[in-house]
Amino acid sequence: MKAPLPVSAGVRPEQGPPLSVVAPFFVLAPAFAGLAGLLLLARGGAPLASPWTPDSIALTHLATIGLLATCMLGALYQFSPTVAGAPIRPHRLAHGVQVLLPVGVLGLVGGLLLGQPHLIGAGGAALAVACLVFVAPVLVALVRSEVRTDTAHGLRLSVLGFAIIAGVGVLLALSRSGHGVPLPGGMPAWRTAHLLLGLLVWVGGLVSAVAWQVLPMFYTAPDPDPRLTRLMVLLQGLSLVALPTAAAEGSLQLVLLAAIPAGLSAGLILPVWGIWALRNRKRRRKDHSVGAWKAGLVFAVLAAIAGVSAGLTLWPALDVLFVWLTTWGAAGMVMHGMLSRIVPFLVWFHRLSPLLGRVVVPPMRQLYAQVRLKRSLVVHGMSVLVGTVAILSGIDLLARLTGLLVLGTAVLWGVDVARVLATQAPEA
């Protein structure tokens, strides 16, 4: 007889894809974090000096597409069928995304750092194909699904946002390569809208939808009030529509105003609810991934404060700080903690649970040792704090130390994930 799985109502893990569909994404995520650390080590304070220099844009895309998008695409391949009742067919297309996405990121980043427009264009083209191969089947599956929970709506909204962000990003990349067409409203407005759509609607919206399901499922936290989740979906949807509209008008002020609803949802409502839910979970056994979630939610509030301050001042450091705290602080810390639970769960479910009752099977919590998780999270937290000081002070040495800490986090995190994925079923 099988032991009960740690799932909540409405979750069907047996409907999920094979482990080979999602596992490569979870390995790529820390690998790209390592590349971001190497960039900071090599370039020092240059990527942190201004939000729109080639170095800064390269670092931002290593974080947003390299780290966050790979992790989030893997999560969507898993969550769409199991939570939203939307099986993705054919799921083998994910292997194409696993190849095209890193090729596109490396081309884009390499072109920016080397000043080679043709590399930027090639990277943008690869990313365009990768996004199309991902978005088309996933969005079709989510639209066809009859599940109408707020989590399912949040997933639909985030994927639609990703499609819009990807389209705008490709146009911006082509413009930098010299092959683009003029955007209505001009590049500055679209560039800012692209960034805010990515950080607040895509990342913030998806983290919110996942949190509504993951916190009760893995941590026995209370389910969110449906009125709250509906409000958050509405706020995300408002910004999803308003940001491209404002960009087309060419007004940077309107773009910033259009981001307020999604910023309120991701930077205030989610952290307040998330921290409350984690403080009121039913089982309070020691789990460092809970600390990762709490730290990430606190960083989300700090990122919101930095973002509002950046909009009210002309200090470029605050723009950089907003991106840093959102990507590596808030979302990066949440992803770090989330993978420490999701990866062991998937390995245990796919490889070990079928052997229950026949051989001795290790419990899921033993697959990812708490001592290893604590070690990587401590280094991660130190990198966020040192990076914050480096951005505000402009000290080159601190920026390079930040790079070393980010690289250390990536190595520890990546080794831990790889060790769990290498777990094999004992012989019957």
C-alpha positions as CSV (number, residue, x, y, z in Angstrom):
1,M,0.0,0.0,0.0
2,K,1.4,3.4,-1.0
3,A,2.0,6.1,1.6
4,P,-0.1,9.2,1.1
5,L,1.5,11.9,-1.1
6,P,2.0,15.4,0.2
7,V,-0.5,17.0,-2.1
8,S,-3.5,19.2,-1.5
9,A,-7.0,18.9,-2.9
10,G,-7.2,19.2,-6.7
11,V,-3.6,18.3,-7.3
12,R,-2.9,15.3,-9.5
13,P,0.8,14.5,-9.6
14,E,0.2,11.4,-11.7
15,Q,-0.9,13.8,-14.6
16,G,2.5,15.4,-14.6
17,P,5.0,14.9,-17.4
18,P,8.1,12.6,-17.1
19,L,10.9,13.8,-14.9
20,S,13.1,14.4,-18.0
21,V,10.7,17.2,-19.1
22,V,11.2,19.4,-16.0
23,A,14.5,18.3,-14.5
24,P,16.8,20.0,-17.1
25,F,15.2,23.3,-16.5
26,F,15.9,23.0,-12.7
27,V,19.6,22.2,-13.5
28,L,19.9,25.2,-15.9
29,A,18.6,27.7,-13.4
30,P,21.6,27.6,-11.0
31,A,24.0,27.3,-14.0
32,F,22.8,30.7,-15.3
33,A,23.1,32.1,-11.8
34,G,26.8,31.0,-11.9
35,L,27.3,32.8,-15.2
36,A,25.8,36.0,-13.6
37,G,28.3,35.6,-10.8
38,L,31.2,35.2,-13.2
39,L,30.1,38.4,-15.1
40,L,30.2,40.4,-11.8
41,L,33.6,38.9,-11.0
42,A,34.9,39.9,-14.4
43,R,33.3,43.3,-14.9
44,G,33.1,44.5,-11.2
45,G,30.8,47.4,-10.7
46,A,30.0,48.1,-14.4
47,P,26.9,45.9,-14.5
48,L,25.6,47.6,-11.4
49,A,26.2,51.2,-12.3
50,S,23.2,51.9,-14.6
51,P,20.2,49.9,-15.6
52,W,20.6,50.4,-19.4
53,T,24.3,49.7,-20.2
54,P,25.1,46.6,-22.2
55,D,26.7,45.0,-19.1
56,S,23.7,45.7,-17.0
57,I,21.2,44.4,-19.6
58,A,23.4,41.3,-20.0
59,L,23.3,40.7,-16.2
60,T,19.6,41.3,-16.1
61,H,18.8,38.8,-18.8
62,L,21.1,36.2,-17.2
63,A,18.9,36.6,-14.1
64,T,15.4,37.0,-15.8
65,I,15.7,34.5,-18.7
66,G,18.6,32.4,-17.6
67,L,17.8,31.9,-13.9
68,L,14.1,32.7,-13.4
69,A,12.5,31.8,-16.8
70,T,14.2,28.4,-16.9
71,C,13.0,27.6,-13.4
72,M,9.5,28.9,-14.1
73,L,9.1,27.2,-17.4
74,G,10.0,23.9,-15.7
75,A,7.5,24.7,-13.0
76,L,4.8,25.5,-15.6
77,Y,5.3,22.2,-17.4
78,Q,4.7,20.5,-14.1
79,F,1.9,22.7,-12.6
80,S,-0.2,23.1,-15.8
81,P,-1.3,19.5,-15.9
82,T,-1.2,18.7,-12.1
83,V,-2.8,21.9,-10.8
84,A,-4.7,23.4,-13.7
85,G,-5.8,20.1,-15.3
86,A,-4.1,21.1,-18.6
87,P,-1.9,18.3,-20.0
88,I,0.6,19.7,-22.4
89,R,0.9,17.8,-25.7
90,P,3.3,17.0,-27.1
91,H,5.4,17.4,-23.9
92,R,8.5,16.3,-25.9
93,L,8.6,19.9,-27.3
94,A,10.1,20.8,-23.9
95,H,13.4,19.3,-25.0
96,G,13.6,21.8,-27.8
97,V,13.0,24.7,-25.4
98,Q,15.8,23.2,-23.2
99,V,18.2,23.7,-26.1
100,L,17.0,26.9,-27.7
101,L,16.6,28.9,-24.5
102,P,20.2,28.7,-23.3
103,V,21.5,29.1,-26.9
104,G,19.3,32.3,-27.1
105,V,20.4,33.7,-23.8
106,L,24.1,33.0,-24.5
107,G,23.8,34.7,-27.9
108,L,22.0,37.7,-26.5
109,V,24.4,38.1,-23.6
110,G,27.5,37.5,-25.7
111,G,26.3,40.0,-28.3
112,L,25.8,42.7,-25.6
113,L,29.1,42.1,-23.9
114,L,31.1,41.9,-27.1
115,G,29.3,44.6,-29.0
116,Q,28.2,42.2,-31.8
117,P,24.8,43.1,-33.2
118,H,24.6,39.9,-35.2
119,L,24.9,37.8,-32.1
120,I,22.1,39.8,-30.4
121,G,19.9,39.2,-33.4
122,A,20.7,35.5,-33.5
123,G,20.1,35.2,-29.7
124,G,16.8,37.0,-30.1
125,A,15.8,34.7,-32.9
126,A,16.6,31.6,-30.9
127,L,14.7,33.0,-27.9
128,A,11.7,33.8,-30.2
129,V,11.5,30.2,-31.4
130,A,12.0,28.8,-27.8
131,C,9.2,31.0,-26.5
132,L,6.9,30.0,-29.4
133,V,7.5,26.3,-28.8
134,F,6.8,26.8,-25.1
135,V,3.8,29.2,-25.2
136,A,1.8,27.7,-28.0
137,P,1.1,24.2,-26.4
138,V,1.0,25.5,-22.8
139,L,-1.4,28.4,-23.5
140,V,-3.7,26.1,-25.6
141,A,-3.7,23.5,-22.8
142,L,-4.5,26.1,-20.2
143,V,-7.3,27.8,-22.3
144,R,-8.9,24.4,-23.0
145,S,-8.8,23.3,-19.4
146,E,-12.1,23.3,-17.5
147,V,-10.4,24.1,-14.2
148,R,-11.4,27.6,-13.1
149,T,-9.5,28.0,-9.8
150,D,-7.7,31.3,-9.1
151,T,-4.4,29.4,-9.4
152,A,-5.4,28.2,-12.9
153,H,-6.4,31.8,-13.8
154,G,-3.0,33.0,-12.4
155,L,-1.1,30.5,-14.6
156,R,-3.1,31.5,-17.7
157,L,-2.4,35.2,-17.0
158,S,1.3,34.6,-16.4
159,V,1.8,32.6,-19.6
160,L,-0.1,35.2,-21.6
161,G,2.2,37.9,-20.0
162,F,5.2,35.8,-20.9
163,A,4.1,35.7,-24.5
164,I,3.7,39.5,-24.7
165,I,7.1,40.0,-22.9
166,A,8.8,37.6,-25.3
167,G,7.4,39.4,-28.3
168,V,8.4,42.8,-27.1
169,G,11.9,41.5,-26.1
170,V,12.4,40.0,-29.6
171,L,11.5,43.4,-31.2
172,L,13.9,45.2,-28.8
173,A,16.7,42.7,-29.6
174,L,16.1,43.1,-33.3
175,S,16.3,46.9,-32.9
176,R,19.6,46.6,-31.2
177,S,20.9,44.3,-34.0
178,G,19.9,46.9,-36.6
179,H,17.1,44.8,-38.2
180,G,14.1,45.9,-36.1
181,V,11.2,48.1,-36.9
182,P,10.4,51.4,-35.0
183,L,8.1,50.7,-32.1
184,P,5.1,53.1,-31.6
185,G,6.0,55.3,-28.6
186,G,9.7,54.8,-28.9
187,M,12.3,52.4,-27.4
188,P,12.7,54.0,-23.9
189,A,9.0,53.5,-23.0
190,W,8.9,50.0,-24.4
191,R,12.2,49.1,-22.8
192,T,10.8,50.1,-19.4
193,A,7.5,48.4,-20.0
194,H,9.3,45.2,-21.1
195,L,11.2,45.2,-17.8
196,L,8.2,45.9,-15.6
197,L,6.0,43.3,-17.4
198,G,8.7,40.7,-16.9
199,L,9.4,41.4,-13.2
200,L,5.9,42.3,-12.0
201,V,3.4,40.5,-14.2
202,W,5.4,37.4,-15.4
203,V,7.6,36.7,-12.4
204,G,5.4,38.3,-9.7
205,G,2.2,36.8,-11.1
206,L,3.6,33.3,-11.5
207,V,5.2,33.3,-8.1
208,S,1.9,34.3,-6.6
209,A,-0.1,31.6,-8.4
210,V,2.5,29.0,-7.3
211,A,2.5,30.2,-3.7
212,W,-1.2,29.8,-3.4
213,Q,-0.8,26.1,-4.2
214,V,2.7,25.3,-2.8
215,L,2.5,26.9,0.6
216,P,-0.6,24.9,1.7
217,M,0.7,21.8,-0.2
218,F,4.2,21.5,1.2
219,Y,4.0,23.6,4.4
220,T,0.4,23.0,5.5
221,A,-0.2,26.7,5.5
222,P,-3.8,28.0,5.4
223,D,-5.3,28.3,1.9
224,P,-5.6,32.0,0.7
225,D,-8.9,33.7,0.9
226,P,-10.5,33.5,-2.6
227,R,-11.4,37.2,-2.5
228,L,-7.7,37.9,-2.0
229,T,-6.5,35.7,-4.9
230,R,-9.2,37.2,-7.2
231,L,-8.0,40.7,-6.3
232,M,-4.4,39.8,-7.1
233,V,-5.4,38.2,-10.5
234,L,-7.3,41.4,-11.3
235,L,-4.4,43.6,-10.4
236,Q,-2.0,41.6,-12.5
237,G,-4.4,41.6,-15.4
238,L,-4.8,45.4,-15.2
239,S,-1.1,45.9,-15.5
240,L,-0.8,43.4,-18.3
241,V,-3.2,45.5,-20.4
242,A,-2.1,48.9,-19.2
243,L,1.7,48.5,-19.6
244,P,1.8,47.9,-23.4
245,T,-0.9,50.6,-23.9
246,A,1.1,53.1,-21.9
247,A,4.3,52.2,-23.8
248,A,2.5,52.7,-27.1
249,E,1.7,56.2,-26.0
250,G,5.4,56.8,-25.5
251,S,5.0,58.2,-21.9
252,L,7.4,56.9,-19.3
253,Q,5.2,58.3,-16.6
254,L,2.2,56.4,-17.8
255,V,4.3,53.2,-18.0
256,L,5.3,53.6,-14.3
257,L,1.7,54.3,-13.3
258,A,0.5,51.2,-15.3
259,A,2.9,49.1,-13.2
260,I,1.3,50.1,-9.9
261,P,-1.5,47.4,-9.8
262,A,0.9,44.5,-10.4
263,G,3.5,46.1,-8.1
264,L,0.9,46.3,-5.3
265,S,0.0,42.6,-5.8
266,A,3.5,41.2,-6.0
267,G,5.3,43.7,-3.7
268,L,2.8,44.1,-0.9
269,I,-0.2,41.7,-0.9
270,L,1.7,38.6,-1.7
271,P,4.4,39.2,0.9
272,V,1.9,40.1,3.6
273,W,-0.3,37.0,3.0
274,G,2.7,34.7,2.4
275,I,4.4,35.6,5.7
276,W,1.1,35.4,7.6
277,A,0.4,32.0,6.0
278,L,3.8,30.6,6.9
279,R,3.5,31.8,10.5
280,N,0.2,30.0,10.8
281,R,1.1,26.7,9.2
282,K,-0.2,23.6,10.9
283,R,3.1,21.7,11.2
284,R,6.1,23.8,12.5
285,R,9.0,21.3,12.1
286,K,12.3,22.9,11.1
287,D,12.6,23.5,7.4
288,H,15.1,25.9,5.9
289,S,13.0,26.3,2.8
290,V,10.5,28.1,4.9
291,G,13.2,30.6,5.7
292,A,13.9,31.0,2.0
293,W,10.3,31.8,1.3
294,K,10.2,34.3,4.2
295,A,13.4,36.0,3.1
296,G,12.2,36.2,-0.5
297,L,8.9,37.8,0.6
298,V,10.8,40.4,2.7
299,F,13.1,41.1,-0.3
300,A,9.9,41.6,-2.4
301,V,8.8,44.4,-0.1
302,L,12.2,46.0,-0.2
303,A,12.2,45.7,-4.0
304,A,8.9,47.5,-4.1
305,I,10.2,50.3,-1.9
306,A,13.3,50.6,-4.1
307,G,11.0,50.7,-7.2
308,V,8.8,53.4,-5.8
309,S,11.9,55.4,-4.7
310,A,13.4,55.0,-8.2
311,G,10.2,56.4,-9.8
312,L,10.4,59.4,-7.5
313,T,14.1,60.2,-8.0
314,L,16.7,60.4,-10.7
315,W,19.2,58.1,-8.9
316,P,20.1,55.2,-11.3
317,A,21.3,53.1,-8.4
318,L,17.7,52.7,-7.2
319,D,16.6,51.3,-10.6
320,V,19.4,48.8,-10.4
321,L,18.6,48.0,-6.8
322,F,14.9,47.3,-7.8
323,V,16.0,44.8,-10.4
324,W,18.6,43.2,-8.1
325,L,16.2,42.8,-5.2
326,T,13.4,41.5,-7.4
327,T,15.4,39.0,-9.4
328,W,18.2,37.6,-7.1
329,G,16.6,38.7,-3.8
330,A,12.9,38.0,-4.0
331,A,12.3,35.6,-6.9
332,G,15.7,34.0,-6.7
333,M,15.4,33.2,-3.0
334,V,11.9,31.8,-3.5
335,M,13.0,29.7,-6.4
336,H,16.0,28.4,-4.3
337,G,13.6,27.4,-1.5
338,M,10.9,26.0,-3.8
339,L,13.3,23.7,-5.7
340,S,14.5,22.2,-2.5
341,R,11.0,20.8,-2.0
342,I,9.8,20.3,-5.6
343,V,12.8,18.4,-6.9
344,P,12.9,15.9,-4.1
345,F,9.1,15.4,-4.4
346,L,9.4,14.7,-8.2
347,V,12.3,12.3,-7.8
348,W,10.5,10.5,-4.9
349,F,7.3,10.3,-6.8
350,H,8.7,9.1,-10.1
351,R,11.5,6.8,-8.9
352,L,10.8,5.7,-5.4
353,S,7.1,5.7,-4.7
354,P,6.4,2.8,-7.1
355,L,8.6,0.6,-4.8
356,L,6.8,1.3,-1.6
357,G,6.0,-2.0,0.2
358,R,8.6,-3.9,-1.8
359,V,11.9,-2.4,-0.7
360,V,13.0,0.1,1.9
361,V,12.5,3.6,0.4
362,P,14.1,6.7,1.9
363,P,11.7,9.4,2.9
364,M,11.4,12.4,0.7
365,R,13.0,14.8,3.2
366,Q,16.2,12.8,3.3
367,L,16.8,13.4,-0.4
368,Y,17.7,17.1,0.1
369,A,19.6,17.4,3.4
370,Q,18.7,20.4,5.5
371,V,22.4,21.1,6.3
372,R,23.2,21.5,2.6
373,L,20.2,23.7,2.0
374,K,21.1,26.0,4.9
375,R,24.6,26.4,3.6
376,S,23.6,27.5,0.1
377,L,20.8,29.8,1.5
378,V,23.2,31.5,3.9
379,V,25.6,32.3,1.0
380,H,22.6,33.4,-1.2
381,G,21.4,35.8,1.5
382,M,24.9,37.2,2.0
383,S,25.2,37.8,-1.8
384,V,21.9,39.8,-1.8
385,L,23.0,42.0,1.1
386,V,26.6,42.6,-0.2
387,G,25.2,43.3,-3.7
388,T,22.8,45.9,-2.2
389,V,25.7,47.7,-0.5
390,A,27.7,47.5,-3.7
391,I,24.9,49.0,-5.8
392,L,24.3,51.9,-3.3
393,S,28.0,52.6,-2.7
394,G,29.4,52.0,-6.2
395,I,32.5,50.2,-4.7
396,D,34.0,47.9,-7.4
397,L,35.5,45.5,-4.9
398,L,32.1,44.9,-3.3
399,A,30.6,44.2,-6.7
400,R,33.3,41.6,-7.4
401,L,32.7,40.1,-3.9
402,T,29.0,39.9,-4.8
403,G,30.0,38.0,-7.9
404,L,32.0,35.5,-5.9
405,L,29.1,35.0,-3.5
406,V,26.6,34.6,-6.4
407,L,28.9,32.1,-8.0
408,G,29.3,30.2,-4.7
409,T,25.6,30.1,-4.3
410,A,25.1,28.7,-7.8
411,V,27.7,26.0,-7.3
412,L,26.3,24.9,-3.9
413,W,22.7,25.1,-5.2
414,G,23.5,23.3,-8.5
415,V,25.4,20.5,-6.9
416,D,22.5,20.0,-4.4
417,V,19.9,19.8,-7.1
418,A,22.1,17.5,-9.2
419,R,22.6,15.2,-6.3
420,V,18.9,14.8,-5.7
421,L,18.3,14.2,-9.4
422,A,21.0,11.5,-9.4
423,T,19.1,9.5,-6.8
424,Q,18.2,6.1,-8.2
425,A,15.6,3.6,-7.1
426,P,17.0,0.8,-4.9
427,E,16.9,-2.6,-6.4
428,A,13.8,-4.6,-5.6
